[in-house]
């Protein structure tokens, strides 16, 4: 039982490049989330998916898109990366309204 | 909108001493409250949670927290800290029963002195 997995662990991009962060969970959870963590800011919600087939914006959605591919997988896409998107990205999943379980994170640097 | 305040950015405690990390929340309805811990370079691990019932909740690693509705607080405590408790601690809130994401405080960095 792997819990929540994220790929890649590290990534360096140049400004304007695109990439997709992958997240998968094997706990049969309905809800999935993407957060970003910046120094001194805590974690902030980018997007979430309450159930398969639905997605909603969180606090900081600008510059990102998401896809809930199926119940297990929830991807985050940066279409044109900017230095302001340098951050650590965490995926999480939960039974709706209950404890969220976090992945190990992806450390992204945009030059 | 809901918000979480952790007033202490850094706290230094001697090993073996007691610990209290403060958390205040702003939320109109019944909140679901959480404490998570993050070791350097790691993801977040749940320490404990409060949904309803007994306002003193026990968690892992010897931590406990007390929900005080009148003070809008959910402070984390441990009677005797160990060097391995050095980490970043986050308080978080979510609307009860909803699938919305967590709202986090900015975190408290705990330093343990030998």
Interface residues (C-beta under 8 A of the other chain):
Chain A: X30 X31 X33 X35 X40 X41 X42 X43 X44 X45 X48 X50 X51 X58 X59 X90 X92 X94 X96 X97 X99 X100 X101 X102 X103 X104 X105
Chain B: X9 X32 X34 X36 X42 X43 X44 X45 X46 X49 X90 X92 X94 X95 X96 X97 X98 X99 X100 X101 X102 X103 X104 X105 X106 X107
